[in-house]
C-alpha cells in the first residue's frame, strides 16, 4: 500500500502535529502518497469552538508544503467533512470554492452530538445508538453529495458502552444496504480505515461484513487511510490492508487527485 489518504495535523482541533512532521514520518515509512484530510465539522460545538479549521490559511499553507516536498513525496490536499443532514448546500459551496484533491464525508455527530462525547449512550443502549447512527448516515448521503468516500462507517463502536461486544452488522443490514446503494448510485466510495485496529476493536472500519456487502452490491471505489493524528500512527497496520480488501472481494484500491479516483492493483 503506497498511500495513506486519511490523516490529520495541527489544522485539526484534535492534533498538535506539524504537517511537516507528518510528511517526514510518511517518507520514513516508505509511502509515496499522502493526503491531509483535516477536520471540518461545521455546526459541531461539542468541544467548545466550532470544529473547523482556518480555511484561508489551510489553502494557503498546504500548497506551499506540497511544493516543498514534491521531489520526495506526493502530498495531496483534502478535507474530512463532518456530515449532518442540514449541511448539504453549505458543503457543496465549500468544496467548490477550494482546490481539493479528496473529500471524506464522515458521520461524527448523531442527534447533534459527537459520538466521542458519549452523550448518545447516556439515553440509549448501544444497539439503539448504532441504529440511530446508521439512520442519520442514510439521511446524510441522501442529502449531501459533496464528498468522495464515506468515512469509517461504524465509528460509533469506538465509544459505546460495551464496544464490539454489542455490535453485530447483521442487526442493521437493512439500513446499511440502503446507505451503500445510495453511495454506489451517486458514484461515491467508502474507505478502509485502519484506526479501528489501533483502537483495539478487532477490525478496521468498517467491519468486513460491510466491506463484503459493498462489493457484492457493485461498489468498487475504496480508499485506505489510517486516520493518524500523530506521526506514529501513519499507515497503521497497513501490512494487513491488502489481505483485508482481497478477502472482501476487491482487486483494486483507489487514490483521489483533483477529486477523481485513480485505481491501483492490490499486491
N, C-alpha and C positions, 0 to 999 in steps of 0.2 A: 504494500500500500504506500504510494508515493506522496499522498496528500492528506493533510488534516484540515478540513474546511469548516470546523466549528471551534473557535477559540476566542478568548476574551483577554483584554488588557485593562489598563487603568482608565480607559474611557468608560468601562462598565463600573457600576457602583459597587459590585462585589469582587473587584480585583484591584490590586495595588501594583501590579507588574507593569513595568515599562514595555511598550510594544517592541522596542529594540531587544529586550531580554527574551521575549517570546520568539522573535525571529532567530536570534543566535542559538537558542536551545533547539529550535526546529532544524537548523542547519547541522548542529552537532548530532542530531538523531538521524541524519541522512535523508530528511524529507526534501522533496523537490518543489512542492507547492504548499502554501498555507493560505487560509483566508480568515481574516479577522471578522468576527460577527458579533460586535459588541451590542449589549442590550439596549433596546429602545422600546420600553414598556410604557406607552402612553396611558395615562389615567391609572397608573399604579402608584399609590401613595403609601403603601404599607410600611415602607422603610423611612418615612419622613418626607423628603422631597420627591417629586415625580421621578420615576426611574428611567430617565432618558439622558443621553449624552449631549454635549455641546456640538450640534451638527455642523456648524460653520467651521469650528476648529478641527473636527474629525475629518471632514472632507478637504481641509487644507493641509493637515499634517500627514495623513495616511498616504497620499500620493507621493509626498517627499520621501517617506520611509520606503515605499515600493521602489522608487527610482534609485535610492541609495543602495539597495540590496539586489538590484536587477541582475547582476552578474553572479550572484551566489544562491538566490532562491527566488521563485516566482511568488510574490506577495499579491494577494487579491483582497479587494475591499468589499466587505459585506456588512450585514446587519442581522440581528435576531429580533424580530418584531414580537412583542407580546400581544397575542391575539385576544380581542374581546369583540363581541358581535357588533357593537356600535361604531367600530373604528374603520370600517371598510373604505369609506371615502377619504378619510384622513390619511390612511396608509397608501392609498393609491396616489394621492398627490405627493406624499413624501418620497415614495420610491421613484416617481417620475421626475422629481426635481434634482436628484443626485446621481452621479455616475457609479452605480453599484455593479459589482460582479455577481453577487449572490445574496439571496434573501431567504432566511429561515423564518418560518412562521411557527411560533410555539405557544402553547396554552399553559401559561403560568398561573393565571388568575381564574378562579371559578367563583361565581356569585360575587365578584368584585374584590376578592382577596387572594393573594398569592398562596398557593398550597404550602409553601415553605414556612408560612406563619403558623400552620396547623389549625387555623381558626375553623376551617371547614370540618375538622374532625371533632370539634367541641360539641356540635349539634347533630352530627351524622355518624353512622357507622362507617367503617372503611368501605364496605360494599356500596353503601348509598353515595358516598363521596366519589367513588370511581365512576358510578353511572352518571352522576351529575357532571363530572369532568367530560366524559365522552359525549353526553348530550350537548354540552356547551361547545365542545370541539366541532360537532357536526354543524351547529349553527354558525360557528366561526368560518368554516370552509365553504359554507353556502353563501355567506355574505362578503367574505374577504377574498380577493383574487390577487392581491399584490405580494404574493410570496412564491418561492420556487419549490421548496420542500417543506413538509410538515415535520417539526422537530419533536424529538423524544416523546412519543405519543403517550407512554404510560409514566410520565414524570411524577404523577401523584403518589405512586407507590413508595417513593423515597421517604415520604413524610408522614405516612399513615401510621396508625397506632400499632398494627401488627405486621406491617411491611408485606413481604412476599407471601407470608402465611395466609393472608386474607385476599390474595389476588389470584383469580383464575380468568384468563382471557375468554374462555368459553361462556362465562356468565354474561358477557357483554357483546358477543359476536354479532348479534343483530344490528346494533348501532355501529360497531366497528366496521362492519361490511358497508354500511351506508357512508361512513366517513371515507373509506378507501375508494369506493365507487365514485364519490364526488371528486376526490383528489385526482383520480385517473381521468375522469371525464374532462376535468379542467386542464389537463396536460401538466399537472404538477407531480411532484415526487414525495418521497419520505426519506428520512435519514436513519442510518445505523449510528447510534450514539453510544460509545463505549463507556460513558461515565456511569452507567448502571453497574458495570463491573467494579468500578472504583468505589462506588457507594456500598458495595457488598450485597446487592440484592440478588446476585446469582445469574443475571442475564444483562445483556446490553439492551438499551431502549431502541425500539420496542421489543417486547417478548418475541421469540422466534415464531410462535403461533401467528402473530400479526404479520411478521415478515413473510411467512409462507402464504398467508391468505392474500396479502397484497400481490404477491407474484402470481397466485392462482387466478386472481381477478384480472390479470393482464398488466399489472404495474411493472414498469421497467426502470424508472428513474430512481436511483438510490445513491445517496452520498454517504460519506463516512467522516465522522468527527469525534473527537474525544471530549469536547466541551471543557477544555482546560482553562483555568484561570491563573495558574502558576506554571513556570517552565517545566517542572517535574511531571506535570500531567499531560503534556503534549503527546499525542499519538499513544495514549494509554491503552495497553493491551491490544495494539494494532496487529500483533502477530496472530491474533485469533480472528480478525475481521474477515479474511478471505474464506476461511473454513465456514464461518457462520453464514456468510452470504451464499456460498456454494451449496451448503446443506439446505438452504431455504429456496433453492432453485434458480439463483442468479448466476449469470456468466460474466456480467459486466457491472462496474460501478460508474458513477458519474462525478464529474467536476464541473463547476459553472464558471464561465468567463463572459462578462458583459451580458449576464442573465440568460445565457444559452448553455445547455448541457453538452459536455464532451464525454464520450464513453471510452472506458479503458477495460481491457480484459483482465479478469481476476487471474492471479498466478496459481 
